[in-house]
Structures are given as structure tokens and as C-alpha cells.
Amino acid sequence: MTAAHEPLIDRAGIARVHDVVRAHVRRTPTVEVDGADFGLKDTPLTFKLEQLQHSGSFKARGALTNLLTREAPEAGVVAASGGNHGAAVAYAAHKLGVRARVFVPAISSPAKLARIRGYGAQLVVGGDLYADALAASEEWARESGAMVVHAFDQVETLLGQGTLGLELDEQAPALDTVLVAVGGGGLVGGVAAWYEGGAKIVGVEPEAAPTLERALAAGRPVDAPAGGYAADSLAPRRVGELMFPIAQQFVSGVVLVTDDAIREAQRRLWETLRVVAEPGGAATTAALLSGRYAPRAGERVGVVISGGNTVAVDFDR
């Protein structure tokens, strides 16, 4: 399929994909919370609990979209991942009877590695960063002929992640703002493409991995630092080329959060909602609790908890 004939990353495309994948993904719940529960006055919060999705994160949406709308060759599929995308591709491949090989860096969490192995994919661990895993996966794709399922810079992936925005819009149609964590930008790009300015979309990144902030400042995707506490989900070297024009048009801005703020958000999510979020999944809550995003009085804020693949921590001790 040539680029001229690829489906557009827009509301119509997302709706079409949703019709294809809706029987295969969970319609994850939302929970409405008085902002006062988190020390925020006059701020109604709606949490989208995507950590309850198949494979433990929103990534299942994009992975299933790829495998349901493209024909995998005999060699199967290949993916590079910090962990969540790999688990999602492994899950989708297992569900649909397709061979899968997943490349991850050494920083991937044990919980995510266990997920990938548990779904039966061939797991290859090597290199220090996502970029290293990506290079190794591309070499394997050339050698084997396996179909590449990119974690964020692929039309099908973006359309699949956009179905989260469609669902949230149906579940909480009056939101003023939606906070979305940013790694490579697949989720924020898909969600922003769905809302098309109908709600303010704010990206949240770790200070140690400001990929979208650097790209917006430069006017194009550029390399950024790739470290920090949430590096296994929010630290590619740069955002995707496909999502970037969507972000320029429909993402209102980016806020940066510290590693300590993410840790505190994990603790508060457990303490207040009994929600276990991985570091990347707690980044959006960290933006609110740390004041990096300060809602105006009465602003209705959607908060995407994007994943929960983490080793259990006893915050009650």
C-alpha cells in the first residue's frame, strides 16, 4: 500500500478501526473522582483505567489493529519495545495464532519481560535503550521477512491507540482537558487525532525524556535525552514522524514531571483509588499533584492511566 492510499489518522479512520478491534479489546472503565481527594479543589477528574487492558496497557489497541488489518507472512511479526508494546504484540500474536519475536533493552522491567514470555513470543534482550532494540528488530525484519509492528510510528498503531480517545469521549463527553503521557507519541497522537481540538490535549513527559517538548521547540522530531524512572515506557530518542503534525495541530502543550513526582503519584493512586500504575502510567497524575499542570476552577480533566505493568509495591508499609 502506497503512502497516498494509506488511511488517514483522523476521526473517521479511528472509528473504522474501532469497529474492527472492538470485539478484541476491553472497553476499559472510567472512574469519576472529586479532585479534592487528591488535594485539588473544584477540579472534577475522570480517570481512564487502561492498565486493565489486555497485556496491561493501551498498547494492545495498536498491536491488535496491526494484526487484524494487515496480513502477517509465514515469518510472523517483529517488534521493538521498552516492554509494553512487546507484551501487546506478543498477546495479539498469541490470540491470533501468529509467530512473534520481540526485542527489548536491558532496562525493561521484569514484569514486562514476564508478560512477553508468558504469551509465547521469542524474546531478545539487548542494548541499553529502546533505540538499540529498534535497530536489532529492523535487522531481524530484513533477514527474516517478518512484518514490522512499530510501537508508535505506524498508521495502524496510531489509529488503534486513537480508539482510547473514542471510548473516553463516549464515556465522559464533557471533558475540557485530557492528560496523556508521551513516549514515542502513539497514544497522544491517536487521542489528539480523535478529539481534533474538541478537548484540550496536554502531553506529559518525564524531565529525563522530553521527546515531544524538544520536537515542538525545534519544529520537527529531534533526538532528546532518554532516561529516568519511566524509561521503559516513556523514553525513546524521539517522537514519531507520523504523530508530529497531529501534535503540532491538536496538542495544546507539554508539561514535564520529575521522577520523584511520578513515584509520589504511584503512591497516591494506590492510597486513594487502589490503582496500581507503572511509572509511565502515573505520569499524568504526577502532572496534577506536582502542579506542573494546574487546572482552572471547574475544569473537567481526563487522566489516562496508560499502563500497570510493574512489580507490586506495598505502599501501605
C-alpha positions in Angstrom: 0.0 0.0 0.0 1.5 3.3 -1.0 1.5 6.3 1.3 -1.1 8.0 -1.0 -3.5 5.2 -0.2 -2.9 4.8 3.5 -5.9 5.6 5.7 -5.8 9.0 7.3 -5.2 9.3 11.0 -8.4 11.1 11.8 -11.8 10.5 13.5 -13.2 8.6 10.5 -10.2 6.3 10.4 -10.2 5.7 14.1 -14.0 4.9 14.1 -13.4 2.4 11.3 -10.6 0.7 13.2 -12.7 0.6 16.4 -15.3 -1.4 14.5 -12.6 -3.9 13.6 -11.0 -4.3 17.0 -13.8 -3.6 19.5 -14.5 -7.3 19.9 -10.9 -8.0 20.7 -10.1 -5.1 23.2 -11.5 -4.3 26.5 -13.6 -1.2 26.9 -11.8 -0.2 30.0 -13.7 1.7 32.7 -13.5 5.2 33.8 -13.9 6.4 37.4 -15.1 9.9 38.3 -13.3 11.4 41.3 -13.7 14.6 43.2 -10.4 16.4 42.8 -10.4 17.2 46.5 -9.5 13.5 47.0 -6.1 14.5 45.5 -5.9 17.9 47.1 -7.3 19.7 44.0 -10.3 22.0 44.7 -13.0 22.5 42.1 -11.5 20.0 39.7 -13.6 17.1 38.6 -11.4 14.2 37.5 -12.2 11.3 35.2 -9.5 8.5 35.2 -9.4 6.2 32.2 -8.2 2.9 33.7 -6.3 1.5 30.7 -4.0 -0.6 32.9 -6.9 -3.0 32.9 -6.5 -3.5 29.1 -5.3 -6.8 27.7 -1.5 -7.1 28.2 -1.7 -4.4 30.9 -1.6 -1.3 28.8 -3.2 0.7 26.0 -0.6 -0.8 23.6 -2.9 -3.8 22.9 -5.1 -1.5 20.8 -2.4 -0.7 18.3 -1.0 -4.2 18.3 -4.4 -5.8 17.6 -5.1 -3.2 14.9 -1.9 -4.1 13.1 -2.6 -7.9 13.2 -6.3 -7.6 12.3 -5.8 -5.2 9.4 -2.6 -6.5 7.9 -1.6 -10.0 6.7 1.4 -11.4 8.5 3.8 -13.5 6.5 5.0 -17.0 7.4 7.9 -15.4 9.3 5.4 -13.7 11.6 5.8 -10.3 13.2 8.6 -8.5 14.9 8.5 -5.6 17.3 10.9 -3.4 19.3 9.7 -2.2 22.7 10.5 -0.8 26.1 8.2 -3.6 27.3 4.5 -2.7 27.0 4.4 -2.7 23.2 6.2 -6.0 23.2 3.7 -7.5 25.6 0.9 -6.2 23.5 2.3 -7.7 20.3 3.0 -11.0 22.0 -0.6 -11.0 23.3 -2.1 -10.2 19.9 0.1 -12.7 18.1 -0.8 -15.4 20.6 -4.5 -14.6 20.3 -4.5 -14.7 16.5 -2.0 -17.6 16.0 0.9 -15.6 14.6 4.6 -16.1 15.3 6.2 -13.1 17.1 9.7 -12.0 18.0 10.2 -9.1 20.4 13.4 -7.1 21.0 13.7 -5.1 24.3 16.5 -3.3 26.0 18.0 -4.3 29.3 16.1 -1.5 31.1 12.7 -3.3 30.6 11.0 -4.2 33.8 10.8 -7.9 35.0 7.0 -7.6 34.9 7.0 -6.7 31.3 9.5 -9.4 30.3 7.4 -11.9 32.1 4.3 -10.8 30.2 6.1 -11.2 26.8 7.4 -14.7 27.7 4.1 -15.7 29.1 2.3 -15.0 25.8 4.8 -17.3 24.0 6.8 -14.8 21.9 10.5 -15.1 21.2 12.1 -12.6 23.5 15.5 -11.0 22.7 17.0 -8.7 25.4 19.9 -6.5 24.5 21.3 -3.0 24.5 20.7 -0.2 27.0 17.8 1.8 25.3 14.7 1.4 23.1 16.8 2.7 20.2 19.1 -0.3 20.5 16.2 -2.8 20.5 14.7 -1.0 17.4 17.9 -1.3 15.5 18.1 -5.0 16.3 14.5 -5.6 15.3 14.9 -3.8 12.0 17.9 -6.1 11.2 15.8 -9.2 12.0 13.0 -7.9 9.8 15.4 -7.6 6.9 16.8 -11.0 7.5 13.6 -12.9 8.1 10.9 -11.1 6.2 8.8 -10.7 9.4 6.2 -7.9 9.4 7.2 -5.0 11.5 4.7 -3.7 14.1 6.1 -0.4 15.2 5.5 0.8 18.7 4.3 4.3 17.7 5.4 5.5 14.2 2.9 3.5 12.1 -0.5 4.4 10.7 -2.2 1.3 12.1 -0.7 1.8 15.5 -1.8 5.4 15.8 -5.3 4.5 14.6 -5.5 1.7 17.2 -4.4 4.0 20.0 -6.9 6.5 18.9 -9.7 4.2 19.9 -8.9 5.0 23.5 -9.8 8.6 22.8 -13.1 7.5 21.1 -14.0 5.4 24.1 -13.1 8.2 26.6 -15.2 10.7 24.6 -18.2 8.4 24.8 -17.7 7.7 28.5 -17.0 11.3 29.5 -18.3 13.6 26.7 -18.0 16.8 28.7 -14.2 16.8 29.4 -12.4 20.1 28.9 -8.9 18.6 29.0 -7.2 15.2 28.6 -3.8 14.5 30.1 -1.8 11.9 28.1 1.7 10.5 28.8 4.1 10.8 25.9 6.9 8.4 24.9 7.1 8.0 21.2 3.8 9.7 20.8 1.5 7.0 19.5 -1.1 7.4 22.3 -1.1 11.2 22.4 -1.2 11.4 18.6 -4.1 8.9 18.4 -6.1 10.6 21.2 -5.4 14.1 19.7 -6.5 12.9 16.3 -9.8 11.7 17.7 -10.6 14.9 19.7 -9.5 17.3 16.9 -9.4 20.2 19.3 -12.7 19.3 20.9 -10.9 19.0 24.2 -7.5 20.4 25.2 -4.9 17.6 24.9 -1.9 18.1 27.2 1.2 15.8 26.8 3.0 14.7 30.0 6.7 13.7 29.8 9.4 12.9 32.3 12.0 15.7 32.7 14.6 13.0 31.8 12.9 12.2 28.5 11.4 15.4 26.9 10.9 14.0 23.4 7.8 15.9 22.4 8.8 19.1 24.1 12.1 19.1 22.2 10.4 18.3 18.9 7.8 21.1 19.3 10.6 23.6 20.1 12.6 22.5 17.1 9.6 22.3 14.7 10.5 18.6 13.9 11.2 15.4 15.7 14.8 15.6 17.2 16.8 13.4 19.5 16.3 14.0 23.2 17.6 12.5 26.4 16.2 9.1 27.1 16.4 8.2 30.8 14.7 8.4 34.1 12.4 6.3 36.3 9.9 5.7 33.4 12.5 5.0 30.8 11.0 1.5 29.9 7.8 3.2 28.6 8.4 6.9 28.1 12.0 7.2 26.7 12.6 6.7 23.0 15.1 9.0 21.5 12.5 11.0 19.5 8.8 11.1 18.8 7.4 9.6 15.6 7.2 11.4 12.3 3.6 10.5 11.8 2.3 11.8 15.1 4.2 15.1 15.0 2.0 17.1 12.6 -1.0 15.9 14.7 0.7 17.1 17.8 1.5 20.5 16.2 -2.1 21.0 15.3 -4.0 19.4 18.2 -1.8 19.1 21.3 -2.0 22.2 23.4 1.3 21.8 25.1 3.6 19.6 27.1 4.4 19.6 30.8 7.4 17.8 32.3 7.4 15.9 35.6 10.2 14.7 37.9 10.9 11.1 38.8 10.1 11.9 42.4 6.7 13.3 41.3 6.0 10.1 39.4 6.8 7.9 42.4 4.5 10.1 44.6 1.8 9.8 42.0 2.1 6.0 42.1 1.7 6.0 45.8 -1.2 8.4 45.8 -3.1 6.4 43.1 -2.8 3.3 45.3 -3.6 5.1 48.5 -6.7 7.0 47.1 -8.1 4.7 44.4 -6.3 1.4 45.0 -5.0 1.7 41.4 -1.6 0.2 40.6 0.1 2.2 37.9 3.5 1.7 36.4 5.8 4.8 36.3 4.7 5.8 32.8 1.1 5.2 33.7 1.3 7.5 36.7 3.0 10.4 34.9 -0.3 12.1 34.1 -1.4 12.1 37.8 2.1 13.4 38.7 1.5 16.4 36.5 -1.6 17.3 38.6 -0.2 16.5 42.0 3.0 18.4 41.4 1.3 21.5 40.0 3.0 21.2 36.6 -0.5 21.2 35.2 -2.8 23.5 37.2 -6.4 23.3 36.1 -8.6 26.3 36.3 -11.6 26.3 38.7 -14.2 23.9 37.5 -12.1 22.5 34.6 -13.1 18.9 33.9 -9.9 16.9 33.4 -9.5 13.4 32.0 -6.5 11.5 33.2 -5.3 8.5 31.2 -3.6 5.8 33.3 -1.9 4.2 30.4 -0.4 1.0 32.0 0.0 -1.1 35.0 2.9 -3.5 34.2 5.0 -3.1 37.3 6.3 -5.1 40.2 3.8 -4.8 43.0 4.8 -2.4 45.7 3.4 -2.4 49.2 2.7 1.3 49.6 0.9 0.6 52.9 4.0 -0.4 54.8 
